[in-house]
Amino acid sequence: MNIVTWLNLVDLLVCLVVIISAIGAAVHRNLLAATVFAGVVSLAISFLFLRLAAPDVAMTEAAIGAGLSTVIFLIAVRRTEEVEGKDQ
Amino acid sequence: MANLLLELALAIGAAGTLLAVVRLVKGPRAASRAVALDVLTLITMPMMAAYGLYAGRQIYLDVALVYGILSFLGVTALARYADRGV
């Protein structure tokens, strides 16, 4: 196997990680776990942007997605409720 | 030889990604999922660096640096939340 095959395999794996994490972020009842899943989605998407030869977009996605939005989601979860539909 | 080492690095990174995703999906508590997120970050950074080495572009290393700093911020916020709230 040459290196292009390995890179394509890694791309396939990262795409699978995106799909699994997006489903997990959508269906999970524990909002802290859903926040972690959303962080993994932006992490993997950033790597895919890098593979598509867009390093500036990848850098922005890493800054906004993995750094800022995780913190904002955490603050929002703390201000509201940790488990969805707990007090209904 | 350099290509062989890069292939080896990609293979090891793919195996580590698989194991971390298993922990991410199964993880009984939110804290173990946060650790899986940290592991995925630490695997992705050297893979970005290896791909920058293969493609021969320096800007990819900058992306890996920014990525490492900012994801450290996210994992730190998660750990602080697990400790006593943001």
Backbone of each chain as nested JSON, in Angstrom:
{
  "chains": [
    {"id": "A", "residues": [
      {"number": 1, "name": "MET", "atoms": {"N": [0.856, -1.195, 0.0], "CA": [0.0, 0.0, 0.0], "C": [0.886, 1.237, 0.0]}},
      {"number": 2, "name": "ASN", "atoms": {"N": [0.625, 2.161, -0.915], "CA": [1.407, 3.389, -0.867], "C": [0.701, 4.426, 0.009]}},
      {"number": 3, "name": "ILE", "atoms": {"N": [1.304, 5.591, 0.09], "CA": [0.855, 6.54, 1.117], "C": [-0.474, 7.2, 0.745]}},
      {"number": 4, "name": "VAL", "atoms": {"N": [-0.776, 7.264, -0.557], "CA": [-2.058, 7.865, -0.952], "C": [-3.208, 6.981, -0.484]}},
      {"number": 5, "name": "THR", "atoms": {"N": [-3.002, 5.657, -0.57], "CA": [-4.028, 4.742, -0.087], "C": [-4.259, 4.924, 1.401]}},
      {"number": 6, "name": "TRP", "atoms": {"N": [-3.163, 5.077, 2.147], "CA": [-3.298, 5.284, 3.594], "C": [-4.024, 6.58, 3.888]}},
      {"number": 7, "name": "LEU", "atoms": {"N": [-3.704, 7.637, 3.126], "CA": [-4.378, 8.919, 3.366], "C": [-5.87, 8.815, 3.059]}},
      {"number": 8, "name": "ASN", "atoms": {"N": [-6.222, 8.064, 1.999], "CA": [-7.644, 7.89, 1.691], "C": [-8.345, 7.086, 2.774]}},
      {"number": 9, "name": "LEU", "atoms": {"N": [-7.643, 6.079, 3.313], "CA": [-8.225, 5.297, 4.412], "C": [-8.481, 6.185, 5.631]}},
      {"number": 10, "name": "VAL", "atoms": {"N": [-7.522, 7.045, 5.943], "CA": [-7.682, 7.949, 7.088], "C": [-8.846, 8.902, 6.841]}},
      {"number": 11, "name": "ASP", "atoms": {"N": [-8.998, 9.373, 5.583], "CA": [-10.124, 10.248, 5.258], "C": [-11.452, 9.535, 5.497]}},
      {"number": 12, "name": "LEU", "atoms": {"N": [-11.521, 8.277, 5.046], "CA": [-12.75, 7.494, 5.236], "C": [-13.06, 7.341, 6.713]}},
      {"number": 13, "name": "LEU", "atoms": {"N": [-12.024, 7.047, 7.499], "CA": [-12.214, 6.872, 8.941], "C": [-12.698, 8.164, 9.582]}},
      {"number": 14, "name": "VAL", "atoms": {"N": [-12.114, 9.292, 9.17], "CA": [-12.512, 10.581, 9.758], "C": [-13.947, 10.927, 9.366]}},
      {"number": 15, "name": "CYS", "atoms": {"N": [-14.343, 10.584, 8.127], "CA": [-15.735, 10.812, 7.73], "C": [-16.69, 9.983, 8.578]}},
      {"number": 16, "name": "LEU", "atoms": {"N": [-16.303, 8.724, 8.853], "CA": [-17.134, 7.885, 9.724], "C": [-17.229, 8.481, 11.125]}},
      {"number": 17, "name": "VAL", "atoms": {"N": [-16.124, 9.033, 11.637], "CA": [-16.132, 9.667, 12.953], "C": [-17.09, 10.847, 12.966]}},
      {"number": 18, "name": "VAL", "atoms": {"N": [-17.09, 11.641, 11.862], "CA": [-18.011, 12.785, 11.776], "C": [-19.453, 12.31, 11.862]}},
      {"number": 19, "name": "ILE", "atoms": {"N": [-19.787, 11.255, 11.096], "CA": [-21.182, 10.792, 11.054], "C": [-21.607, 10.247, 12.421]}},
      {"number": 20, "name": "ILE", "atoms": {"N": [-20.741, 9.409, 13.028], "CA": [-21.083, 8.81, 14.316], "C": [-21.25, 9.892, 15.382]}},
      {"number": 21, "name": "SER", "atoms": {"N": [-20.339, 10.88, 15.398], "CA": [-20.404, 11.921, 16.42], "C": [-21.603, 12.834, 16.208]}},
      {"number": 22, "name": "ALA", "atoms": {"N": [-21.954, 13.091, 14.953], "CA": [-23.121, 13.942, 14.709], "C": [-24.394, 13.251, 15.177]}},
      {"number": 23, "name": "ILE", "atoms": {"N": [-24.496, 11.931, 14.905], "CA": [-25.669, 11.19, 15.393], "C": [-25.698, 11.2, 16.92]}},
      {"number": 24, "name": "GLY", "atoms": {"N": [-24.516, 11.01, 17.535], "CA": [-24.453, 11.02, 18.998], "C": [-24.838, 12.365, 19.57]}},
      {"number": 25, "name": "ALA", "atoms": {"N": [-24.398, 13.451, 18.939], "CA": [-24.751, 14.784, 19.442], "C": [-26.231, 15.051, 19.272]}},
      {"number": 26, "name": "ALA", "atoms": {"N": [-26.854, 14.436, 18.267], "CA": [-28.273, 14.708, 18.052], "C": [-29.146, 13.918, 19.01]}},
      {"number": 27, "name": "VAL", "atoms": {"N": [-28.771, 12.656, 19.301], "CA": [-29.703, 11.792, 20.031], "C": [-29.418, 11.709, 21.523]}},
      {"number": 28, "name": "HIS", "atoms": {"N": [-28.241, 12.21, 21.985], "CA": [-27.891, 11.946, 23.376], "C": [-28.722, 12.794, 24.334]}},
      {"number": 29, "name": "ARG", "atoms": {"N": [-29.144, 12.215, 25.455], "CA": [-29.96, 12.944, 26.419], "C": [-29.105, 13.775, 27.366]}},
      {"number": 30, "name": "ASN", "atoms": {"N": [-27.901, 13.284, 27.67], "CA": [-26.988, 14.024, 28.547], "C": [-26.317, 15.129, 27.73]}},
      {"number": 31, "name": "LEU", "atoms": {"N": [-26.595, 16.382, 28.094], "CA": [-26.146, 17.477, 27.238], "C": [-24.65, 17.701, 27.333]}},
      {"number": 32, "name": "LEU", "atoms": {"N": [-24.014, 17.279, 28.435], "CA": [-22.557, 17.378, 28.514], "C": [-21.898, 16.447, 27.497]}},
      {"number": 33, "name": "ALA", "atoms": {"N": [-22.439, 15.213, 27.396], "CA": [-21.919, 14.276, 26.387], "C": [-22.19, 14.786, 24.981]}},
      {"number": 34, "name": "ALA", "atoms": {"N": [-23.351, 15.435, 24.779], "CA": [-23.648, 15.979, 23.452], "C": [-22.68, 17.099, 23.098]}},
      {"number": 35, "name": "THR", "atoms": {"N": [-22.267, 17.883, 24.106], "CA": [-21.262, 18.921, 23.862], "C": [-19.942, 18.315, 23.42]}},
      {"number": 36, "name": "VAL", "atoms": {"N": [-19.537, 17.213, 24.08], "CA": [-18.288, 16.543, 23.692], "C": [-18.392, 16.018, 22.268]}},
      {"number": 37, "name": "PHE", "atoms": {"N": [-19.562, 15.446, 21.926], "CA": [-19.744, 14.938, 20.56], "C": [-19.628, 16.078, 19.539]}},
      {"number": 38, "name": "ALA", "atoms": {"N": [-20.214, 17.239, 19.861], "CA": [-20.125, 18.371, 18.94], "C": [-18.676, 18.831, 18.773]}},
      {"number": 39, "name": "GLY", "atoms": {"N": [-17.9, 18.772, 19.866], "CA": [-16.477, 19.102, 19.758], "C": [-15.736, 18.142, 18.854]}},
      {"number": 40, "name": "VAL", "atoms": {"N": [-16.086, 16.85, 18.937], "CA": [-15.424, 15.868, 18.067], "C": [-15.79, 16.115, 16.608]}},
      {"number": 41, "name": "VAL", "atoms": {"N": [-17.043, 16.517, 16.343], "CA": [-17.452, 16.807, 14.97], "C": [-16.595, 17.927, 14.392]}},
      {"number": 42, "name": "SER", "atoms": {"N": [-16.412, 19.024, 15.172], "CA": [-15.648, 20.138, 14.612], "C": [-14.173, 19.785, 14.487]}},
      {"number": 43, "name": "LEU", "atoms": {"N": [-13.676, 18.925, 15.384], "CA": [-12.283, 18.444, 15.274], "C": [-12.067, 17.7, 13.956]}},
      {"number": 44, "name": "ALA", "atoms": {"N": [-12.971, 16.734, 13.686], "CA": [-12.784, 15.912, 12.491], "C": [-12.997, 16.727, 11.226]}},
      {"number": 45, "name": "ILE", "atoms": {"N": [-13.954, 17.667, 11.268], "CA": [-14.195, 18.509, 10.084], "C": [-12.981, 19.382, 9.797]}},
      {"number": 46, "name": "SER", "atoms": {"N": [-12.303, 19.823, 10.878], "CA": [-11.103, 20.633, 10.684], "C": [-10.028, 19.833, 9.952]}},
      {"number": 47, "name": "PHE", "atoms": {"N": [-9.874, 18.55, 10.339], "CA": [-8.897, 17.709, 9.625], "C": [-9.298, 17.527, 8.167]}},
      {"number": 48, "name": "LEU", "atoms": {"N": [-10.602, 17.392, 7.91], "CA": [-11.037, 17.214, 6.519], "C": [-10.782, 18.475, 5.695]}},
      {"number": 49, "name": "PHE", "atoms": {"N": [-10.976, 19.659, 6.31], "CA": [-10.645, 20.897, 5.61], "C": [-9.166, 20.95, 5.261]}},
      {"number": 50, "name": "LEU", "atoms": {"N": [-8.33, 20.467, 6.196], "CA": [-6.891, 20.45, 5.918], "C": [-6.587, 19.528, 4.747]}},
      {"number": 51, "name": "ARG", "atoms": {"N": [-7.271, 18.381, 4.695], "CA": [-7.054, 17.445, 3.6], "C": [-7.536, 18.004, 2.274]}},
      {"number": 52, "name": "LEU", "atoms": {"N": [-8.53, 18.897, 2.321], "CA": [-9.022, 19.507, 1.088], "C": [-8.215, 20.74, 0.707]}},
      {"number": 53, "name": "ALA", "atoms": {"N": [-6.999, 20.882, 1.296], "CA": [-6.055, 21.955, 0.956], "C": [-6.617, 23.332, 1.249]}},
      {"number": 54, "name": "ALA", "atoms": {"N": [-7.316, 23.468, 2.413], "CA": [-7.796, 24.783, 2.837], "C": [-7.337, 25.024, 4.268]}},
      {"number": 55, "name": "PRO", "atoms": {"N": [-6.038, 25.345, 4.458], "CA": [-5.532, 25.449, 5.838], "C": [-6.103, 26.633, 6.608]}},
      {"number": 56, "name": "ASP", "atoms": {"N": [-6.484, 27.718, 5.894], "CA": [-7.053, 28.85, 6.624], "C": [-8.433, 28.509, 7.173]}},
      {"number": 57, "name": "VAL", "atoms": {"N": [-9.228, 27.804, 6.358], "CA": [-10.543, 27.378, 6.835], "C": [-10.392, 26.396, 7.992]}},
      {"number": 58, "name": "ALA", "atoms": {"N": [-9.387, 25.518, 7.894], "CA": [-9.16, 24.552, 8.966], "C": [-8.77, 25.267, 10.25]}},
      {"number": 59, "name": "MET", "atoms": {"N": [-7.945, 26.315, 10.137], "CA": [-7.529, 27.048, 11.339], "C": [-8.718, 27.753, 11.979]}},
      {"number": 60, "name": "THR", "atoms": {"N": [-9.584, 28.356, 11.15], "CA": [-10.762, 29.031, 11.686], "C": [-11.717, 28.047, 12.337]}},
      {"number": 61, "name": "GLU", "atoms": {"N": [-11.893, 26.903, 11.687], "CA": [-12.784, 25.885, 12.256], "C": [-12.25, 25.385, 13.587]}},
      {"number": 62, "name": "ALA", "atoms": {"N": [-10.917, 25.225, 13.681], "CA": [-10.327, 24.773, 14.946], "C": [-10.522, 25.827, 16.022]}},
      {"number": 63, "name": "ALA", "atoms": {"N": [-10.373, 27.115, 15.657], "CA": [-10.502, 28.171, 16.665], "C": [-11.941, 28.305, 17.134]}},
      {"number": 64, "name": "ILE", "atoms": {"N": [-12.868, 28.373, 16.182], "CA": [-14.266, 28.599, 16.544], "C": [-14.895, 27.323, 17.082]}},
      {"number": 65, "name": "GLY", "atoms": {"N": [-14.731, 26.219, 16.336], "CA": [-15.45, 25.002, 16.689], "C": [-14.929, 24.333, 17.938]}},
      {"number": 66, "name": "ALA", "atoms": {"N": [-13.628, 24.027, 17.948], "CA": [-13.101, 23.236, 19.061], "C": [-12.866, 24.096, 20.281]}},
      {"number": 67, "name": "GLY", "atoms": {"N": [-12.482, 25.369, 20.099], "CA": [-12.177, 26.19, 21.26], "C": [-13.378, 26.927, 21.799]}},
      {"number": 68, "name": "LEU", "atoms": {"N": [-13.971, 27.782, 20.97], "CA": [-14.963, 28.742, 21.47], "C": [-16.317, 28.093, 21.707]}},
      {"number": 69, "name": "SER", "atoms": {"N": [-16.803, 27.316, 20.709], "CA": [-18.188, 26.858, 20.828], "C": [-18.337, 25.823, 21.938]}},
      {"number": 70, "name": "THR", "atoms": {"N": [-17.257, 25.043, 22.224], "CA": [-17.343, 24.104, 23.341], "C": [-17.546, 24.844, 24.656]}},
      {"number": 71, "name": "VAL", "atoms": {"N": [-16.786, 25.93, 24.849], "CA": [-16.901, 26.703, 26.08], "C": [-18.29, 27.341, 26.179]}},
      {"number": 72, "name": "ILE", "atoms": {"N": [-18.791, 27.882, 25.056], "CA": [-20.109, 28.533, 25.084], "C": [-21.21, 27.51, 25.34]}},
      {"number": 73, "name": "PHE", "atoms": {"N": [-21.086, 26.333, 24.734], "CA": [-22.063, 25.267, 25.004], "C": [-22.04, 24.868, 26.476]}},
      {"number": 74, "name": "LEU", "atoms": {"N": [-20.818, 24.793, 27.046], "CA": [-20.717, 24.406, 28.457], "C": [-21.392, 25.433, 29.347]}},
      {"number": 75, "name": "ILE", "atoms": {"N": [-21.166, 26.72, 29.055], "CA": [-21.805, 27.767, 29.861], "C": [-23.325, 27.673, 29.725]}},
      {"number": 76, "name": "ALA", "atoms": {"N": [-23.792, 27.423, 28.498], "CA": [-25.239, 27.323, 28.289], "C": [-25.822, 26.13, 29.015]}},
      {"number": 77, "name": "VAL", "atoms": {"N": [-25.117, 24.99, 29.0], "CA": [-25.614, 23.791, 29.692], "C": [-25.679, 24.042, 31.19]}},
      {"number": 78, "name": "ARG", "atoms": {"N": [-24.676, 24.744, 31.707], "CA": [-24.674, 24.998, 33.144], "C": [-25.815, 25.932, 33.528]}},
      {"number": 79, "name": "ARG", "atoms": {"N": [-26.097, 26.934, 32.679], "CA": [-27.159, 27.882, 33.003], "C": [-28.533, 27.244, 32.906]}},
      {"number": 80, "name": "THR", "atoms": {"N": [-28.685, 26.188, 32.114], "CA": [-30.024, 25.609, 31.952], "C": [-30.135, 24.295, 32.704]}},
      {"number": 81, "name": "GLU", "atoms": {"N": [-30.024, 23.164, 32.048], "CA": [-30.162, 21.877, 32.716], "C": [-29.234, 20.874, 32.048]}},
      {"number": 82, "name": "GLU", "atoms": {"N": [-28.703, 19.966, 32.863], "CA": [-27.69, 19.071, 32.314], "C": [-28.3, 17.903, 31.553]}},
      {"number": 83, "name": "VAL", "atoms": {"N": [-29.431, 17.365, 32.041], "CA": [-30.075, 16.251, 31.352], "C": [-31.355, 16.768, 30.719]}},
      {"number": 84, "name": "GLU", "atoms": {"N": [-31.495, 16.507, 29.436], "CA": [-32.619, 17.06, 28.688], "C": [-33.932, 16.486, 29.205]}},
      {"number": 85, "name": "GLY", "atoms": {"N": [-34.9, 17.369, 29.487], "CA": [-36.221, 16.916, 29.898], "C": [-36.263, 16.327, 31.286]}},
      {"number": 86, "name": "LYS", "atoms": {"N": [-35.314, 16.721, 32.169], "CA": [-35.256, 16.104, 33.496], "C": [-36.428, 16.548, 34.369]}},
      {"number": 87, "name": "ASP", "atoms": {"N": [-36.775, 17.849, 34.305], "CA": [-37.775, 18.363, 35.224], "C": [-39.098, 18.648, 34.508]}},
      {"number": 88, "name": "GLN", "atoms": {"N": [-39.454, 17.74, 33.593], "CA": [-40.735, 17.922, 32.908], "C": [-41.693, 16.793, 33.261]}}
    ]},
    {"id": "B", "residues": [
      {"number": 1, "name": "MET", "atoms": {"N": [12.007, 5.563, 2.306], "CA": [12.132, 5.383, 3.761], "C": [11.253, 6.368, 4.506]}},
      {"number": 2, "name": "ALA", "atoms": {"N": [11.303, 7.649, 4.064], "CA": [10.457, 8.656, 4.722], "C": [8.989, 8.333, 4.496]}},
      {"number": 3, "name": "ASN", "atoms": {"N": [8.663, 7.861, 3.273], "CA": [7.273, 7.499, 3.012], "C": [6.835, 6.326, 3.865]}},
      {"number": 4, "name": "LEU", "atoms": {"N": [7.763, 5.388, 4.098], "CA": [7.422, 4.241, 4.939], "C": [7.095, 4.706, 6.353]}},
      {"number": 5, "name": "LEU", "atoms": {"N": [7.906, 5.647, 6.862], "CA": [7.649, 6.153, 8.223], "C": [6.32, 6.892, 8.269]}},
      {"number": 6, "name": "LEU", "atoms": {"N": [6.002, 7.666, 7.219], "CA": [4.725, 8.379, 7.201], "C": [3.554, 7.415, 7.151]}},
      {"number": 7, "name": "GLU", "atoms": {"N": [3.698, 6.332, 6.343], "CA": [2.64, 5.316, 6.308], "C": [2.448, 4.683, 7.671]}},
      {"number": 8, "name": "LEU", "atoms": {"N": [3.567, 4.423, 8.344], "CA": [3.484, 3.828, 9.683], "C": [2.772, 4.774, 10.642]}},
      {"number": 9, "name": "ALA", "atoms": {"N": [3.1, 6.079, 10.551], "CA": [2.457, 7.06, 11.432], "C": [0.961, 7.136, 11.159]}},
      {"number": 10, "name": "LEU", "atoms": {"N": [0.577, 7.108, 9.877], "CA": [-0.851, 7.163, 9.543], "C": [-1.579, 5.921, 10.044]}},
      {"number": 11, "name": "ALA", "atoms": {"N": [-0.922, 4.747, 9.922], "CA": [-1.564, 3.512, 10.376], "C": [-1.769, 3.531, 11.884]}},
      {"number": 12, "name": "ILE", "atoms": {"N": [-0.745, 3.97, 12.614], "CA": [-0.868, 4.018, 14.073], "C": [-1.927, 5.032, 14.484]}},
      {"number": 13, "name": "GLY", "atoms": {"N": [-1.972, 6.174, 13.772], "CA": [-2.993, 7.168, 14.075], "C": [-4.394, 6.652, 13.803]}},
      {"number": 14, "name": "ALA", "atoms": {"N": [-4.551, 5.899, 12.719], "CA": [-5.876, 5.347, 12.42], "C": [-6.307, 4.357, 13.486]}},
      {"number": 15, "name": "ALA", "atoms": {"N": [-5.366, 3.506, 13.943], "CA": [-5.707, 2.53, 14.993], "C": [-6.094, 3.245, 16.282]}},
      {"number": 16, "name": "GLY", "atoms": {"N": [-5.341, 4.273, 16.641], "CA": [-5.664, 5.023, 17.854], "C": [-6.993, 5.736, 17.748]}},
      {"number": 17, "name": "THR", "atoms": {"N": [-7.31, 6.248, 16.552], "CA": [-8.603, 6.9, 16.346], "C": [-9.749, 5.919, 16.545]}},
      {"number": 18, "name": "LEU", "atoms": {"N": [-9.572, 4.704, 16.018], "CA": [-10.614, 3.675, 16.194], "C": [-10.858, 3.402, 17.682]}},
      {"number": 19, "name": "LEU", "atoms": {"N": [-9.772, 3.206, 18.434], "CA": [-9.927, 2.881, 19.856], "C": [-10.566, 4.03, 20.616]}},
      {"number": 20, "name": "ALA", "atoms": {"N": [-10.158, 5.279, 20.28], "CA": [-10.724, 6.434, 20.979], "C": [-12.199, 6.608, 20.64]}},
      {"number": 21, "name": "VAL", "atoms": {"N": [-12.582, 6.276, 19.393], "CA": [-13.994, 6.397, 19.032], "C": [-14.828, 5.359, 19.77]}},
      {"number": 22, "name": "VAL", "atoms": {"N": [-14.262, 4.169, 19.971], "CA": [-14.972, 3.157, 20.77], "C": [-15.238, 3.692, 22.181]}},
      {"number": 23, "name": "ARG", "atoms": {"N": [-14.229, 4.331, 22.786], "CA": [-14.427, 4.881, 24.128], "C": [-15.404, 6.045, 24.09]}},
      {"number": 24, "name": "LEU", "atoms": {"N": [-15.37, 6.818, 22.991], "CA": [-16.286, 7.96, 22.881], "C": [-17.734, 7.492, 22.798]}},
      {"number": 25, "name": "VAL", "atoms": {"N": [-17.988, 6.42, 22.057], "CA": [-19.372, 5.971, 21.888], "C": [-19.844, 5.217, 23.126]}},
      {"number": 26, "name": "LYS", "atoms": {"N": [-18.981, 4.363, 23.688], "CA": [-19.414, 3.524, 24.814], "C": [-19.452, 4.284, 26.118]}},
      {"number": 27, "name": "GLY", "atoms": {"N": [-18.424, 5.143, 26.324], "CA": [-18.12, 5.805, 27.576], "C": [-19.263, 5.985, 28.558]}},
      {"number": 28, "name": "PRO", "atoms": {"N": [-19.25, 5.345, 29.691], "CA": [-20.427, 5.414, 30.562], "C": [-20.654, 6.806, 31.13]}},
      {"number": 29, "name": "ARG", "atoms": {"N": [-19.605, 7.549, 31.389], "CA": [-19.766, 8.879, 31.971], "C": [-19.298, 9.925, 30.965]}},
      {"number": 30, "name": "ALA", "atoms": {"N": [-19.715, 11.175, 31.232], "CA": [-19.303, 12.26, 30.337], "C": [-17.81, 12.527, 30.452]}},
      {"number": 31, "name": "ALA", "atoms": {"N": [-17.216, 12.226, 31.616], "CA": [-15.789, 12.481, 31.801], "C": [-14.952, 11.584, 30.896]}},
      {"number": 32, "name": "SER", "atoms": {"N": [-15.374, 10.305, 30.727], "CA": [-14.598, 9.418, 29.851], "C": [-14.723, 9.877, 28.399]}},
      {"number": 33, "name": "ARG", "atoms": {"N": [-15.88, 10.468, 28.062], "CA": [-16.006, 11.022, 26.707], "C": [-15.09, 12.223, 26.526]}},
      {"number": 34, "name": "ALA", "atoms": {"N": [-14.929, 13.021, 27.583], "CA": [-14.013, 14.163, 27.483], "C": [-12.575, 13.689, 27.293]}},
      {"number": 35, "name": "VAL", "atoms": {"N": [-12.22, 12.584, 27.979], "CA": [-10.872, 12.028, 27.793], "C": [-10.708, 11.512, 26.366]}},
      {"number": 36, "name": "ALA", "atoms": {"N": [-11.775, 10.915, 25.811], "CA": [-11.701, 10.445, 24.426], "C": [-11.517, 11.613, 23.461]}},
      {"number": 37, "name": "LEU", "atoms": {"N": [-12.182, 12.746, 23.767], "CA": [-11.991, 13.953, 22.941], "C": [-10.544, 14.431, 22.998]}},
      {"number": 38, "name": "ASP", "atoms": {"N": [-9.964, 14.382, 24.191], "CA": [-8.568, 14.798, 24.338], "C": [-7.642, 13.875, 23.553]}},
      {"number": 39, "name": "VAL", "atoms": {"N": [-7.908, 12.571, 23.628], "CA": [-7.07, 11.606, 22.905], "C": [-7.189, 11.824, 21.397]}},
      {"number": 40, "name": "LEU", "atoms": {"N": [-8.421, 12.068, 20.917], "CA": [-8.605, 12.319, 19.48], "C": [-7.846, 13.563, 19.045]}},
      {"number": 41, "name": "THR", "atoms": {"N": [-7.865, 14.6, 19.895], "CA": [-7.097, 15.808, 19.584], "C": [-5.61, 15.513, 19.474]}},
      {"number": 42, "name": "LEU", "atoms": {"N": [-5.11, 14.761, 20.478], "CA": [-3.673, 14.475, 20.493], "C": [-3.266, 13.568, 19.344]}},
      {"number": 43, "name": "ILE", "atoms": {"N": [-4.211, 12.768, 18.803], "CA": [-3.884, 11.945, 17.642], "C": [-3.928, 12.787, 16.367]}},
      {"number": 44, "name": "THR", "atoms": {"N": [-4.91, 13.715, 16.308], "CA": [-5.093, 14.493, 15.081], "C": [-3.922, 15.44, 14.825]}},
      {"number": 45, "name": "MET", "atoms": {"N": [-3.37, 16.009, 15.92], "CA": [-2.273, 16.979, 15.74], "C": [-1.068, 16.389, 15.004]}},
      {"number": 46, "name": "PRO", "atoms": {"N": [-0.487, 15.251, 15.439], "CA": [0.644, 14.708, 14.665], "C": [0.259, 14.216, 13.292]}},
      {"number": 47, "name": "MET", "atoms": {"N": [-1.03, 13.828, 13.105], "CA": [-1.419, 13.434, 11.748], "C": [-1.437, 14.643, 10.828]}},
      {"number": 48, "name": "MET", "atoms": {"N": [-1.865, 15.809, 11.355], "CA": [-1.778, 17.036, 10.568], "C": [-0.326, 17.361, 10.239]}},
      {"number": 49, "name": "ALA", "atoms": {"N": [0.56, 17.181, 11.225], "CA": [1.973, 17.476, 10.992], "C": [2.558, 16.52, 9.958]}},
      {"number": 50, "name": "ALA", "atoms": {"N": [2.167, 15.229, 10.032], "CA": [2.676, 14.249, 9.069], "C": [2.171, 14.561, 7.67]}},
      {"number": 51, "name": "TYR", "atoms": {"N": [0.913, 14.998, 7.588], "CA": [0.392, 15.34, 6.27], "C": [1.072, 16.59, 5.724]}},
      {"number": 52, "name": "GLY", "atoms": {"N": [1.408, 17.545, 6.604], "CA": [2.154, 18.715, 6.162], "C": [3.539, 18.343, 5.664]}},
      {"number": 53, "name": "LEU", "atoms": {"N": [4.148, 17.352, 6.313], "CA": [5.45, 16.867, 5.854], "C": [5.332, 16.216, 4.489]}},
      {"number": 54, "name": "TYR", "atoms": {"N": [4.253, 15.448, 4.301], "CA": [4.07, 14.769, 3.017], "C": [3.772, 15.767, 1.906]}},
      {"number": 55, "name": "ALA", "atoms": {"N": [2.885, 16.765, 2.208], "CA": [2.508, 17.728, 1.188], "C": [3.569, 18.8, 0.995]}},
      {"number": 56, "name": "GLY", "atoms": {"N": [4.492, 18.943, 1.951], "CA": [5.552, 19.914, 1.802], "C": [5.099, 21.355, 1.971]}},
      {"number": 57, "name": "ARG", "atoms": {"N": [4.104, 21.586, 2.829], "CA": [3.622, 22.951, 3.053], "C": [3.735, 23.287, 4.529]}},
      {"number": 58, "name": "GLN", "atoms": {"N": [4.38, 24.446, 4.802], "CA": [4.632, 24.813, 6.197], "C": [3.376, 25.26, 6.913]}},
      {"number": 59, "name": "ILE", "atoms": {"N": [2.401, 25.794, 6.191], "CA": [1.21, 26.363, 6.828], "C": [0.418, 25.287, 7.559]}},
      {"number": 60, "name": "TYR", "atoms": {"N": [0.566, 24.008, 7.134], "CA": [-0.154, 22.929, 7.801], "C": [0.346, 22.75, 9.236]}},
      {"number": 61, "name": "LEU", "atoms": {"N": [1.64, 23.019, 9.451], "CA": [2.168, 22.929, 10.808], "C": [1.579, 24.025, 11.685]}},
      {"number": 62, "name": "ASP", "atoms": {"N": [1.33, 25.219, 11.1], "CA": [0.693, 26.284, 11.861], "C": [-0.721, 25.89, 12.257]}},
      {"number": 63, "name": "VAL", "atoms": {"N": [-1.423, 25.225, 11.329], "CA": [-2.771, 24.755, 11.655], "C": [-2.721, 23.786, 12.844]}},
      {"number": 64, "name": "ALA", "atoms": {"N": [-1.732, 22.885, 12.82], "CA": [-1.61, 21.928, 13.922], "C": [-1.337, 22.649, 15.239]}},
      {"number": 65, "name": "LEU", "atoms": {"N": [-0.505, 23.695, 15.19], "CA": [-0.201, 24.455, 16.422], "C": [-1.445, 25.137, 16.979]}},
      {"number": 66, "name": "VAL", "atoms": {"N": [-2.164, 25.869, 16.121], "CA": [-3.374, 26.564, 16.564], "C": [-4.389, 25.565, 17.086]}},
      {"number": 67, "name": "TYR", "atoms": {"N": [-4.468, 24.42, 16.401], "CA": [-5.393, 23.389, 16.811], "C": [-5.069, 22.883, 18.212]}},
      {"number": 68, "name": "GLY", "atoms": {"N": [-3.796, 22.617, 18.468], "CA": [-3.403, 22.105, 19.783], "C": [-3.703, 23.08, 20.898]}},
      {"number": 69, "name": "ILE", "atoms": {"N": [-3.39, 24.367, 20.671], "CA": [-3.623, 25.369, 21.723], "C": [-5.111, 25.479, 22.036]}},
      {"number": 70, "name": "LEU", "atoms": {"N": [-5.939, 25.59, 20.984], "CA": [-7.352, 25.878, 21.227], "C": [-8.115, 24.673, 21.731]}},
      {"number": 71, "name": "SER", "atoms": {"N": [-7.739, 23.467, 21.281], "CA": [-8.445, 22.307, 21.811], "C": [-8.046, 22.049, 23.262]}},
      {"number": 72, "name": "PHE", "atoms": {"N": [-6.824, 22.47, 23.623], "CA": [-6.448, 22.412, 25.042], "C": [-7.386, 23.281, 25.867]}},
      {"number": 73, "name": "LEU", "atoms": {"N": [-7.752, 24.439, 25.309], "CA": [-8.7, 25.326, 25.992], "C": [-10.039, 24.621, 26.203]}},
      {"number": 74, "name": "GLY", "atoms": {"N": [-10.527, 23.943, 25.16], "CA": [-11.819, 23.268, 25.27], "C": [-11.806, 22.159, 26.314]}},
      {"number": 75, "name": "VAL", "atoms": {"N": [-10.735, 21.339, 26.284], "CA": [-10.662, 20.231, 27.239], "C": [-10.508, 20.757, 28.664]}},
      {"number": 76, "name": "THR", "atoms": {"N": [-9.777, 21.882, 28.817], "CA": [-9.649, 22.483, 30.132], "C": [-11.0, 22.971, 30.652]}},
      {"number": 77, "name": "ALA", "atoms": {"N": [-11.812, 23.564, 29.753], "CA": [-13.143, 24.008, 30.17], "C": [-14.003, 22.829, 30.577]}},
      {"number": 78, "name": "LEU", "atoms": {"N": [-13.894, 21.708, 29.839], "CA": [-14.657, 20.503, 30.206], "C": [-14.237, 19.989, 31.574]}},
      {"number": 79, "name": "ALA", "atoms": {"N": [-12.927, 19.957, 31.825], "CA": [-12.44, 19.445, 33.108], "C": [-12.881, 20.35, 34.253]}},
      {"number": 80, "name": "ARG", "atoms": {"N": [-12.862, 21.661, 34.011], "CA": [-13.286, 22.596, 35.048], "C": [-14.776, 22.463, 35.322]}},
      {"number": 81, "name": "TYR", "atoms": {"N": [-15.542, 22.215, 34.248], "CA": [-16.973, 21.995, 34.431], "C": [-17.218, 20.744, 35.268]}},
      {"number": 82, "name": "ALA", "atoms": {"N": [-16.467, 19.662, 34.972], "CA": [-16.64, 18.422, 35.728], "C": [-16.232, 18.611, 37.18]}},
      {"number": 83, "name": "ASP", "atoms": {"N": [-15.314, 19.547, 37.434], "CA": [-14.858, 19.748, 38.806], "C": [-15.881, 20.545, 39.606]}},
      {"number": 84, "name": "ARG", "atoms": {"N": [-16.189, 21.788, 39.165], "CA": [-17.065, 22.621, 39.986], "C": [-17.97, 23.53, 39.17]}},
      {"number": 85, "name": "GLY", "atoms": {"N": [-18.11, 23.292, 37.879], "CA": [-18.934, 24.181, 37.065], "C": [-18.089, 25.296, 36.481]}},
      {"number": 86, "name": "VAL", "atoms": {"N": [-18.477, 25.766, 35.285], "CA": [-17.644, 26.702, 34.508], "C": [-17.3, 27.959, 35.288]}}
    ]}
  ]
}
